[in-house]
């Protein structure tokens, strides 16, 4: 799959992951898209290397989309945890 296809997949996966992850959205669309692209790459890597899934080649393959969305959701949850700690520590200092 080409880099343009991974970017498109990541953009869509980021938006879908943002809808699936509960809580308040503190980030904008740019951060969501960046996390989506990174999550698509992370999900594809994990599925290929750890779970030995060989079907992460096609753009229209269901396993490709599931892995990309799960990877984006994991990164989005991590981002929300990190930013909520930072904002919580600032409130306590005032």
N, C-alpha and C positions, 0 to 999 in steps of 0.2 A: 504494500500500500504506500502511495506517495505521501510526501510531507503535506501537501495541500489537503489530501483526504484526512490525514491525522488532525490537522488544524480544524477542519470542518467538524469532524467527529468530536474533537475536544470542546469546541464551542457549544455544540448541542448537548454533550454529556454534562458540561458545567451548568447549563441552564436546567436540565432535568435533575441533576443532583441538588441544585439549589432549591428546587421545588420539593424534593424528597426529605431534605434535612430539616428537622424541626428547629424552631427558635427564631429569634429576630435576625434579620439580615442586616449586618453592619457594613458589608462590603458593596462596592458598586459592580457594574457589569464588567468593567475591565478586569478586576480581580477575579470575578467569577469565570471569565473566559480564560484567564491565565491558569487558574486552578483546574479548569476543565481540560485544557490541553495537557497540562502536566499530569493530571489524573488519568487521562487516556493513555499516555505513555507509560505511567506507572502500572495501570491495570493490565495493559498489554504485556509489559515485561514480567509482571508477577505470574500471569496466566501461562506465559510461554516457559519461563524458567522454573518456577516452583511447582506448578500443577501439571506441567508437561502438556499443555493444550496446544495442539498444532494448528488450530483453525483460526488463529488471529491474523489472518492474511487478507480477508475480504472485507470490503467496506459494508456490504449488505449482510454479513454474517452476524447472527444473533449473539454469539459468544463474544464477538468483538465489541458490540454495543454494551452488553452487560458488564464486561470487564472495564470498559471505559467509564461507564456511569458509576460503578462501584469504586473505582480508583479516584474519580473526581469527588465522590461523596466522602471518602476517607480523608482526602486532603482538605475538603471544606470543613469537616468536623474538626480536624486538627487546627486549621486556621481560626475557626471560631473559638476553640479552647484557648489558644494563645492570645488572641485579641481580647477575650473576656477577662483573662488574668491581668493583662496590662491595664485595662480600663478599671478593673476592680481595685488595683493597687493605687491608682491615681486618686480615686475617690477617697480612700482611707487617709491619704496624706493631707488633705485640705483641712 
